[in-house]
Amino acid sequence: MSDLILTPNFDAADDFYADLLETHEGLDKPASDALNARLVLVLANHIGDQQVLRQALQAAALKGT
């Protein structure tokens, strides 16, 4: 069993963010939301650990309050 990593864990985070924004460029809200949903599912598949995914959902929910 793994734990979710919540500390910075990859290089060039700003570059990733720029790539993410570029990927969304020109999309309307529904298309942007759909892209985000697909990205979440792709990354969840890559993680593949239900416990870690539950931790991620909980962490994301807390950030929104």
Secondary structure, DSSP 8 states (H G I E B T S, - for coil): ------S--SS-HHHHHHHHHHHHTT--HHHHHHHHHHHHHHHHHHH--HHHHHHHHHHHHHHT-
